[in-house]
Amino acid sequence: MIPRPLLVSSAALVVAAATACGSDPTPEGIVTDSEVMCEEFVERELNTPAEFSDSQAEVADAESWTYEATGTVDYEDESGPVRATYTCTLATDETGEEWTLLDLTFDE
């Protein structure tokens, strides 16, 4: 299969976190939550169960509570098993309860 970048631009896609997992209410304190939320956005985009590995996230901009998460996802599509890398940019407010997907790209 030829690698094809897939871009999902969805400023309106918002997900409410079930809980903030007891996170510290600082941008740095909810980095792990941003990884989890990115994986949720990826799985929603793929519309199929997925396995994640090598996930990591960092604060992209503390002032705007923006994060960038990357990782590898394994899933199946109509042509069989697929492994792709993803990059996700997302934002939240200081509560960490509602997340907005700003950008999502895949490279297979």
The first five atom37 places (N, CA, C, CB, O) and aatype in JSON, in Angstrom:
{
  "aatype": [12, 9, 14, 1, 14, 10, 10, 19, 15, 15, 0, 0, 10, 19, 19, 0, 0, 0, 16, 0, 4, 7, 15, 3, 14, 16, 14, 6, 7, 9, 19, 16, 3, 15, 6, 19, 12, 4, 6, 6, 13, 19, 6, 1, 6, 10, 2, 16, 14, 0, 6, 13, 15, 3, 15, 5, 0, 6, 19, 0, 3, 0, 6, 15, 17, 16, 18, 6, 0, 16, 7, 16, 19, 3, 18, 6, 3, 6, 15, 7, 14, 19, 1, 0, 16, 18, 16, 4, 16, 10, 0, 16, 3, 6, 16, 7, 6, 6, 17, 16, 10, 10, 3, 10, 16, 13, 3, 6],
  "atom_mask": [
    [1, 1, 1, 1, 1],
    [1, 1, 1, 1, 1],
    [1, 1, 1, 1, 1],
    [1, 1, 1, 1, 1],
    [1, 1, 1, 1, 1],
    [1, 1, 1, 1, 1],
    [1, 1, 1, 1, 1],
    [1, 1, 1, 1, 1],
    [1, 1, 1, 1, 1],
    [1, 1, 1, 1, 1],
    [1, 1, 1, 1, 1],
    [1, 1, 1, 1, 1],
    [1, 1, 1, 1, 1],
    [1, 1, 1, 1, 1],
    [1, 1, 1, 1, 1],
    [1, 1, 1, 1, 1],
    [1, 1, 1, 1, 1],
    [1, 1, 1, 1, 1],
    [1, 1, 1, 1, 1],
    [1, 1, 1, 1, 1],
    [1, 1, 1, 1, 1],
    [1, 1, 1, 0, 1],
    [1, 1, 1, 1, 1],
    [1, 1, 1, 1, 1],
    [1, 1, 1, 1, 1],
    [1, 1, 1, 1, 1],
    [1, 1, 1, 1, 1],
    [1, 1, 1, 1, 1],
    [1, 1, 1, 0, 1],
    [1, 1, 1, 1, 1],
    [1, 1, 1, 1, 1],
    [1, 1, 1, 1, 1],
    [1, 1, 1, 1, 1],
    [1, 1, 1, 1, 1],
    [1, 1, 1, 1, 1],
    [1, 1, 1, 1, 1],
    [1, 1, 1, 1, 1],
    [1, 1, 1, 1, 1],
    [1, 1, 1, 1, 1],
    [1, 1, 1, 1, 1],
    [1, 1, 1, 1, 1],
    [1, 1, 1, 1, 1],
    [1, 1, 1, 1, 1],
    [1, 1, 1, 1, 1],
    [1, 1, 1, 1, 1],
    [1, 1, 1, 1, 1],
    [1, 1, 1, 1, 1],
    [1, 1, 1, 1, 1],
    [1, 1, 1, 1, 1],
    [1, 1, 1, 1, 1],
    [1, 1, 1, 1, 1],
    [1, 1, 1, 1, 1],
    [1, 1, 1, 1, 1],
    [1, 1, 1, 1, 1],
    [1, 1, 1, 1, 1],
    [1, 1, 1, 1, 1],
    [1, 1, 1, 1, 1],
    [1, 1, 1, 1, 1],
    [1, 1, 1, 1, 1],
    [1, 1, 1, 1, 1],
    [1, 1, 1, 1, 1],
    [1, 1, 1, 1, 1],
    [1, 1, 1, 1, 1],
    [1, 1, 1, 1, 1],
    [1, 1, 1, 1, 1],
    [1, 1, 1, 1, 1],
    [1, 1, 1, 1, 1],
    [1, 1, 1, 1, 1],
    [1, 1, 1, 1, 1],
    [1, 1, 1, 1, 1],
    [1, 1, 1, 0, 1],
    [1, 1, 1, 1, 1],
    [1, 1, 1, 1, 1],
    [1, 1, 1, 1, 1],
    [1, 1, 1, 1, 1],
    [1, 1, 1, 1, 1],
    [1, 1, 1, 1, 1],
    [1, 1, 1, 1, 1],
    [1, 1, 1, 1, 1],
    [1, 1, 1, 0, 1],
    [1, 1, 1, 1, 1],
    [1, 1, 1, 1, 1],
    [1, 1, 1, 1, 1],
    [1, 1, 1, 1, 1],
    [1, 1, 1, 1, 1],
    [1, 1, 1, 1, 1],
    [1, 1, 1, 1, 1],
    [1, 1, 1, 1, 1],
    [1, 1, 1, 1, 1],
    [1, 1, 1, 1, 1],
    [1, 1, 1, 1, 1],
    [1, 1, 1, 1, 1],
    [1, 1, 1, 1, 1],
    [1, 1, 1, 1, 1],
    [1, 1, 1, 1, 1],
    [1, 1, 1, 0, 1],
    [1, 1, 1, 1, 1],
    [1, 1, 1, 1, 1],
    [1, 1, 1, 1, 1],
    [1, 1, 1, 1, 1],
    [1, 1, 1, 1, 1],
    [1, 1, 1, 1, 1],
    [1, 1, 1, 1, 1],
    [1, 1, 1, 1, 1],
    [1, 1, 1, 1, 1],
    [1, 1, 1, 1, 1],
    [1, 1, 1, 1, 1],
    [1, 1, 1, 1, 1]
  ],
  "atom_positions": [
    [[0.85, -1.17, 0.0], [0.0, 0.0, 0.0], [0.9, 1.24, 0.0], [-0.97, -0.01, 1.23], [1.88, 1.3, 0.75]],
    [[0.57, 2.19, -0.82], [1.32, 3.44, -0.89], [0.96, 4.32, 0.3], [1.04, 4.19, -2.22], [-0.22, 4.55, 0.56]],
    [[1.98, 4.81, 1.04], [1.66, 5.7, 2.16], [0.9, 6.92, 1.67], [2.94, 6.12, 2.91], [1.27, 7.54, 0.67]],
    [[-0.15, 7.25, 2.38], [-0.92, 8.44, 2.0], [-1.22, 9.23, 3.26], [-2.23, 8.04, 1.26], [-1.81, 8.7, 4.2]],
    [[-0.83, 10.47, 3.28], [-1.19, 11.27, 4.45], [-2.68, 11.57, 4.43], [-0.38, 12.57, 4.5], [-3.25, 11.88, 3.39]],
    [[-3.27, 11.48, 5.57], [-4.69, 11.79, 5.73], [-4.79, 12.93, 6.7], [-5.51, 10.55, 6.21], [-4.23, 12.86, 7.8]],
    [[-5.48, 13.96, 6.33], [-5.63, 15.13, 7.2], [-7.07, 15.25, 7.6], [-5.15, 16.42, 6.49], [-7.98, 15.26, 6.77]],
    [[-7.27, 15.35, 8.89], [-8.6, 15.59, 9.41], [-8.55, 16.93, 10.11], [-9.07, 14.44, 10.38], [-7.88, 17.08, 11.12]],
    [[-9.25, 17.89, 9.59], [-9.29, 19.2, 10.22], [-10.68, 19.38, 10.77], [-8.92, 20.34, 9.23], [-11.66, 19.43, 10.01]],
    [[-10.78, 19.47, 12.07], [-12.09, 19.46, 12.67], [-12.14, 20.36, 13.9], [-12.49, 18.05, 13.03], [-12.16, 19.86, 15.02]],
    [[-12.16, 21.64, 13.7], [-12.2, 22.57, 14.82], [-13.48, 22.4, 15.62], [-12.09, 24.01, 14.31], [-13.52, 22.77, 16.79]],
    [[-14.52, 21.84, 15.02], [-15.79, 21.71, 15.71], [-15.91, 20.39, 16.46], [-16.92, 21.83, 14.73], [-16.87, 20.2, 17.22]],
    [[-14.96, 19.46, 16.28], [-15.04, 18.16, 16.94], [-14.6, 18.31, 18.38], [-14.19, 17.11, 16.2], [-13.43, 18.57, 18.66]],
    [[-15.54, 18.14, 19.29], [-15.28, 18.32, 20.71], [-15.71, 17.06, 21.45], [-16.03, 19.57, 21.27], [-16.76, 16.49, 21.15]],
    [[-14.9, 16.64, 22.39], [-15.22, 15.47, 23.19], [-15.1, 15.86, 24.66], [-14.3, 14.27, 22.85], [-14.12, 16.49, 25.06]],
    [[-16.07, 15.49, 25.43], [-16.01, 15.72, 26.86], [-15.34, 14.52, 27.51], [-17.42, 15.98, 27.47], [-15.74, 13.38, 27.26]],
    [[-14.34, 14.76, 28.32], [-13.64, 13.69, 29.02], [-14.55, 13.17, 30.12], [-12.29, 14.19, 29.61], [-15.26, 13.94, 30.77]],
    [[-14.53, 11.87, 30.33], [-15.35, 11.28, 31.38], [-14.92, 11.82, 32.73], [-15.24, 9.75, 31.37], [-15.76, 12.23, 33.54]],
    [[-13.64, 11.82, 32.97], [-13.07, 12.48, 34.15], [-11.69, 12.95, 33.76], [-13.02, 11.52, 35.39], [-11.13, 12.49, 32.77]],
    [[-11.16, 13.84, 34.52], [-9.81, 14.31, 34.26], [-8.8, 13.42, 34.95], [-9.64, 15.76, 34.71], [-7.63, 13.8, 35.07]],
    [[-9.2, 12.25, 35.41], [-8.32, 11.26, 36.02], [-7.53, 11.84, 37.18], [-7.36, 10.7, 34.98], [-6.38, 11.46, 37.39]],
    [[-8.11, 12.74, 37.92], [-7.42, 13.32, 39.07], [-6.24, 14.18, 38.68], [0.0, 0.0, 0.0], [-5.3, 14.33, 39.46]],
    [[-6.27, 14.74, 37.5], [-5.13, 15.49, 36.98], [-4.9, 16.8, 37.71], [-5.33, 15.76, 35.52], [-5.82, 17.41, 38.26]],
    [[-3.67, 17.2, 37.7], [-3.25, 18.49, 38.22], [-3.77, 19.56, 37.26], [-1.69, 18.57, 38.39], [-3.57, 19.43, 36.06]],
    [[-4.43, 20.61, 37.76], [-5.01, 21.61, 36.86], [-3.97, 22.61, 36.33], [-6.11, 22.36, 37.57], [-4.11, 23.82, 36.5]],
    [[-2.94, 22.09, 35.68], [-1.97, 22.92, 34.98], [-1.8, 22.33, 33.6], [-0.6, 23.0, 35.76], [-2.09, 21.15, 33.4]],
    [[-1.34, 23.11, 32.63], [-1.14, 22.54, 31.29], [-0.21, 21.31, 31.32], [-0.56, 23.6, 30.35], [-0.45, 20.33, 30.62]],
    [[0.82, 21.37, 32.12], [1.77, 20.26, 32.2], [1.16, 19.07, 32.93], [3.05, 20.71, 32.9], [1.54, 17.93, 32.68]],
    [[0.22, 19.34, 33.84], [-0.38, 18.28, 34.64], [-1.35, 17.4, 33.91], [0.0, 0.0, 0.0], [-1.69, 16.32, 34.41]],
    [[-1.81, 17.8, 32.74], [-2.79, 16.97, 32.01], [-2.24, 16.5, 30.66], [-4.08, 17.75, 31.8], [-3.02, 16.21, 29.75]],
    [[-0.93, 16.43, 30.54], [-0.34, 15.92, 29.3], [-0.8, 14.48, 29.03], [1.21, 15.98, 29.38], [-1.14, 14.15, 27.9]],
    [[-0.81, 13.65, 30.07], [-1.25, 12.26, 29.89], [-2.7, 12.21, 29.41], [-1.09, 11.46, 31.2], [-3.05, 11.39, 28.57]],
    [[-3.53, 13.08, 29.95], [-4.92, 13.14, 29.49], [-4.99, 13.48, 28.01], [-5.71, 14.18, 30.3], [-5.87, 12.99, 27.3]],
    [[-4.08, 14.33, 27.54], [-4.09, 14.7, 26.12], [-3.76, 13.49, 25.25], [-3.1, 15.84, 25.85], [-4.3, 13.36, 24.15]],
    [[-2.87, 12.6, 25.71], [-2.57, 11.37, 24.97], [-3.84, 10.52, 24.83], [-1.45, 10.55, 25.67], [-4.18, 10.06, 23.75]],
    [[-4.52, 10.33, 25.95], [-5.73, 9.5, 25.98], [-6.81, 10.1, 25.08], [-6.26, 9.36, 27.41], [-7.45, 9.38, 24.33]],
    [[-7.0, 11.41, 25.16], [-8.03, 12.04, 24.34], [-7.68, 11.97, 22.86], [-8.23, 13.49, 24.77], [-8.57, 11.8, 22.02]],
    [[-6.4, 12.1, 22.52], [-5.99, 11.98, 21.13], [-6.32, 10.58, 20.61], [-4.48, 12.29, 20.97], [-6.83, 10.43, 19.5]],
    [[-6.02, 9.56, 21.41], [-6.34, 8.19, 21.0], [-7.84, 8.04, 20.77], [-5.85, 7.18, 22.05], [-8.26, 7.34, 19.85]],
    [[-8.64, 8.69, 21.59], [-10.09, 8.63, 21.4], [-10.5, 9.29, 20.09], [-10.81, 9.31, 22.58], [-11.34, 8.77, 19.36]],
    [[-9.9, 10.44, 19.78], [-10.2, 11.11, 18.5], [-9.77, 10.24, 17.32], [-9.48, 12.49, 18.43], [-10.48, 10.15, 16.32]],
    [[-8.6, 9.59, 17.43], [-8.11, 8.72, 16.35], [-9.1, 7.57, 16.13], [-6.69, 8.17, 16.69], [-9.48, 7.29, 15.0]],
    [[-9.5, 6.91, 17.21], [-10.41, 5.78, 17.08], [-11.76, 6.21, 16.49], [-10.63, 5.11, 18.44], [-12.35, 5.48, 15.7]],
    [[-12.24, 7.38, 16.88], [-13.48, 7.9, 16.29], [-13.33, 8.14, 14.79], [-13.91, 9.2, 16.99], [-14.22, 7.84, 14.01]],
    [[-12.18, 8.69, 14.41], [-11.94, 8.96, 12.99], [-11.86, 7.66, 12.19], [-10.64, 9.76, 12.8], [-12.4, 7.58, 11.08]],
    [[-11.19, 6.64, 12.73], [-11.05, 5.37, 12.03], [-12.35, 4.59, 12.02], [-9.95, 4.53, 12.68], [-12.58, 3.77, 11.13]],
    [[-13.21, 4.85, 13.0], [-14.5, 4.18, 13.1], [-14.36, 2.67, 13.2], [-15.37, 4.53, 11.9], [-15.17, 1.91, 12.67]],
    [[-13.31, 2.24, 13.9], [-13.06, 0.82, 14.12], [-12.18, 0.68, 15.36], [-12.38, 0.15, 12.87], [-11.44, 1.61, 15.68]],
    [[-12.24, -0.45, 16.05], [-11.34, -0.63, 17.19], [-9.88, -0.54, 16.75], [-11.61, -1.98, 17.88], [-9.52, -0.93, 15.64]],
    [[-9.06, -0.03, 17.64], [-7.65, 0.18, 17.3], [-6.76, -0.15, 18.5], [-7.41, 1.63, 16.84], [-7.2, -0.08, 19.65]],
    [[-5.52, -0.5, 18.2], [-4.5, -0.74, 19.22], [-3.46, 0.37, 19.09], [-3.85, -2.16, 19.07], [-3.0, 0.66, 17.98]],
    [[-3.09, 0.98, 20.2], [-2.16, 2.1, 20.19], [-0.83, 1.72, 20.83], [-2.76, 3.31, 20.92], [-0.79, 0.94, 21.78]],
    [[0.25, 2.28, 20.3], [1.57, 2.09, 20.89], [2.4, 3.34, 20.64], [2.27, 0.82, 20.31], [2.09, 4.16, 19.77]],
    [[3.46, 3.46, 21.4], [4.41, 4.57, 21.26], [3.75, 5.94, 21.4], [5.09, 4.49, 19.92], [4.24, 6.92, 20.83]],
    [[2.65, 6.02, 22.15], [1.98, 7.3, 22.32], [2.79, 8.21, 23.24], [0.57, 7.1, 22.89], [3.32, 7.78, 24.26]],
    [[2.87, 9.45, 22.84], [3.5, 10.46, 23.68], [2.89, 11.81, 23.35], [5.04, 10.49, 23.47], [2.4, 12.03, 22.24]],
    [[2.92, 12.7, 24.32], [2.33, 14.02, 24.12], [3.2, 15.05, 24.82], [0.88, 14.07, 24.66], [3.99, 14.75, 25.71]],
    [[3.02, 16.28, 24.37], [3.73, 17.39, 24.99], [2.87, 18.64, 24.88], [5.12, 17.61, 24.33], [1.97, 18.74, 24.05]],
    [[3.16, 19.58, 25.73], [2.47, 20.86, 25.69], [2.98, 21.62, 24.48], [2.68, 21.67, 27.01], [4.18, 21.88, 24.37]],
    [[2.1, 21.97, 23.57], [2.5, 22.76, 22.4], [2.5, 24.25, 22.75], [1.55, 22.5, 21.21], [3.38, 24.99, 22.32]],
    [[1.51, 24.67, 23.54], [1.42, 26.06, 23.97], [0.66, 26.1, 25.29], [0.71, 26.94, 22.89], [-0.56, 25.93, 25.33]],
    [[1.39, 26.33, 26.38], [0.78, 26.33, 27.72], [-0.25, 27.44, 27.88], [1.85, 26.48, 28.79], [-1.26, 27.25, 28.56]],
    [[-0.02, 28.56, 27.27], [-0.93, 29.69, 27.41], [-2.32, 29.38, 26.84], [-0.36, 30.92, 26.73], [-3.34, 29.8, 27.39]],
    [[-2.35, 28.64, 25.73], [-3.64, 28.31, 25.11], [-4.09, 26.88, 25.42], [-3.54, 28.5, 23.6], [-5.06, 26.4, 24.84]],
    [[-3.38, 26.19, 26.32], [-3.71, 24.82, 26.7], [-3.81, 23.91, 25.47], [-5.03, 24.79, 27.49], [-4.78, 23.16, 25.32]],
    [[-2.81, 24.0, 24.59], [-2.77, 23.22, 23.36], [-1.69, 22.16, 23.47], [-2.51, 24.14, 22.14], [-0.62, 22.4, 24.03]],
    [[-1.98, 20.97, 22.93], [-1.09, 19.82, 23.04], [-0.88, 19.19, 21.68], [-1.66, 18.8, 24.02], [-1.71, 19.31, 20.78]],
    [[0.26, 18.5, 21.54], [0.5, 17.69, 20.35], [0.83, 16.29, 20.83], [1.66, 18.28, 19.46], [1.71, 16.1, 21.67]],
    [[0.11, 15.3, 20.29], [0.33, 13.91, 20.64], [0.64, 13.13, 19.37], [-0.91, 13.32, 21.36], [0.11, 13.42, 18.3]],
    [[1.52, 12.15, 19.51], [1.89, 11.3, 18.38], [1.9, 9.85, 18.84], [3.29, 11.71, 17.81], [1.93, 9.56, 20.04]],
    [[1.87, 8.95, 17.89], [1.94, 7.54, 18.22], [1.71, 6.67, 17.0], [0.0, 0.0, 0.0], [1.67, 7.15, 15.87]],
    [[1.56, 5.39, 17.26], [1.31, 4.39, 16.23], [-0.02, 3.73, 16.53], [2.46, 3.34, 16.15], [-0.34, 3.46, 17.68]],
    [[-0.77, 3.47, 15.49], [-2.07, 2.82, 15.64], [-2.15, 1.64, 14.67], [-3.24, 3.83, 15.39], [-1.78, 1.75, 13.51]],
    [[-2.64, 0.51, 15.18], [-2.91, -0.67, 14.37], [-4.42, -0.87, 14.32], [-2.18, -1.95, 14.95], [-5.09, -0.82, 15.35]],
    [[-4.93, -1.08, 13.12], [-6.37, -1.28, 12.94], [-6.58, -2.06, 11.65], [-7.13, 0.07, 12.91], [-5.64, -2.29, 10.9]],
    [[-7.8, -2.46, 11.4], [-8.13, -3.15, 10.15], [-9.1, -2.32, 9.35], [-8.73, -4.55, 10.44], [-10.05, -1.75, 9.87]],
    [[-8.83, -2.27, 8.04], [-9.78, -1.64, 7.13], [-10.2, -2.69, 6.12], [-9.18, -0.37, 6.43], [-9.88, -3.87, 6.28]],
    [[-10.9, -2.29, 5.08], [-11.43, -3.26, 4.11], [-10.35, -4.05, 3.39], [-12.26, -2.55, 3.11], [-10.64, -5.12, 2.85]],
    [[-9.11, -3.55, 3.37], [-8.03, -4.29, 2.69], [-7.16, -5.08, 3.65], [-7.17, -3.33, 1.9], [-6.2, -5.72, 3.22]],
    [[-7.47, -5.05, 4.95], [-6.71, -5.85, 5.9], [-6.06, -5.01, 6.98], [0.0, 0.0, 0.0], [-6.43, -3.85, 7.19]],
    [[-5.07, -5.59, 7.68], [-4.4, -4.88, 8.77], [-3.62, -3.66, 8.27], [-3.47, -5.83, 9.51], [-3.0, -3.68, 7.21]],
    [[-3.67, -2.6, 9.07], [-2.97, -1.36, 8.74], [-2.23, -0.88, 9.99], [-3.96, -0.26, 8.21], [-2.77, -0.94, 11.1]],
    [[-1.02, -0.41, 9.79], [-0.28, 0.28, 10.85], [0.0, 1.68, 10.33], [1.06, -0.49, 11.25], [0.5, 1.85, 9.22]],
    [[-0.32, 2.67, 11.14], [-0.12, 4.07, 10.75], [0.43, 4.84, 11.94], [-1.46, 4.7, 10.25], [0.25, 4.46, 13.09]],
    [[1.11, 5.93, 11.63], [1.49, 6.87, 12.68], [0.51, 8.04, 12.6], [2.99, 7.36, 12.51], [-0.03, 8.34, 11.54]],
    [[0.29, 8.67, 13.72], [-0.63, 9.79, 13.76], [-0.01, 10.94, 14.52], [-1.97, 9.37, 14.39], [0.84, 10.75, 15.39]],
    [[-0.45, 12.12, 14.18], [-0.11, 13.34, 14.92], [-1.42, 14.07, 15.15], [0.93, 14.24, 14.14], [-2.21, 14.3, 14.23]],
    [[-1.63, 14.43, 16.39], [-2.89, 15.01, 16.81], [-2.59, 16.32, 17.54], [-3.69, 14.03, 17.71], [-1.76, 16.35, 18.45]],
    [[-3.26, 17.38, 17.16], [-3.18, 18.65, 17.89], [-4.54, 18.88, 18.5], [-2.74, 19.85, 16.96], [-5.55, 18.87, 17.8]],
    [[-4.57, 19.11, 19.81], [-5.83, 19.29, 20.5], [-5.68, 20.31, 21.61], [-6.34, 17.97, 21.06], [-4.58, 20.63, 22.04]],
    [[-6.81, 20.8, 22.07], [-6.79, 21.85, 23.09], [-7.88, 21.58, 24.12], [-6.99, 23.26, 22.46], [-8.85, 20.87, 23.84]],
    [[-7.7, 22.15, 25.3], [-8.69, 22.06, 26.35], [-8.66, 23.37, 27.13], [-8.43, 20.84, 27.28], [-7.83, 24.24, 26.88]],
    [[-9.57, 23.49, 28.07], [-9.5, 24.63, 28.98], [-8.82, 24.16, 30.27], [-10.94, 25.22, 29.28], [-8.37, 23.02, 30.34]],
    [[-8.75, 25.01, 31.25], [-8.03, 24.66, 32.47], [-8.68, 23.55, 33.29], [-7.89, 25.87, 33.32], [-8.06, 23.06, 34.23]],
    [[-9.89, 23.15, 32.96], [-10.53, 22.05, 33.68], [-10.13, 20.69, 33.12], [-12.05, 22.2, 33.64], [-10.15, 19.69, 33.83]],
    [[-9.76, 20.65, 31.84], [-9.42, 19.39, 31.19], [-10.62, 18.5, 30.96], [0.0, 0.0, 0.0], [-10.46, 17.31, 30.69]],
    [[-11.81, 19.04, 31.06], [-13.03, 18.24, 30.91], [-13.57, 18.21, 29.49], [-14.08, 18.76, 31.83], [-14.31, 17.28, 29.14]],
    [[-13.25, 19.17, 28.67], [-13.72, 19.22, 27.29], [-12.52, 19.45, 26.39], [-14.8, 20.34, 27.09], [-11.74, 20.38, 26.61]],
    [[-12.38, 18.59, 25.37], [-11.23, 18.64, 24.46], [-11.71, 18.93, 23.05], [-10.44, 17.32, 24.5], [-12.74, 18.43, 22.63]],
    [[-10.95, 19.74, 22.34], [-11.26, 20.08, 20.94], [-10.13, 19.6, 20.06], [-11.49, 21.61, 20.77], [-8.97, 19.94, 20.29]],
    [[-10.47, 18.83, 19.05], [-9.49, 18.37, 18.07], [-9.24, 19.52, 17.08], [-9.98, 17.07, 17.33], [-10.17, 19.99, 16.43]],
    [[-7.99, 19.95, 16.99], [-7.64, 21.03, 16.07], [-7.1, 20.49, 14.75], [-6.62, 21.96, 16.71], [-7.31, 21.09, 13.69]],
    [[-6.39, 19.35, 14.82], [-5.77, 18.79, 13.61], [-5.43, 17.34, 13.87], [-4.49, 19.61, 13.19], [-5.02, 16.99, 14.98]],
    [[-5.58, 16.48, 12.87], [-5.23, 15.07, 12.98], [-4.71, 14.6, 11.63], [-6.45, 14.22, 13.44], [-5.39, 14.74, 10.62]],
    [[-3.51, 14.04, 11.62], [-2.94, 13.51, 10.39], [-2.49, 12.07, 10.6], [-1.77, 14.38, 9.9], [-2.07, 11.7, 11.7]],
    [[-2.57, 11.27, 9.55], [-2.11, 9.88, 9.55], [-1.1, 9.7, 8.43], [-3.29, 8.89, 9.39], [-1.23, 10.3, 7.36]],
    [[-0.09, 8.88, 8.67], [0.84, 8.43, 7.64], [0.89, 6.91, 7.73], [2.27, 9.07, 7.8], [1.28, 6.37, 8.76]],
    [[0.5, 6.23, 6.66], [0.51, 4.76, 6.65], [1.8, 4.27, 6.06], [-0.68, 4.2, 5.85], [2.01, 3.06, 5.96]]
  ]
}
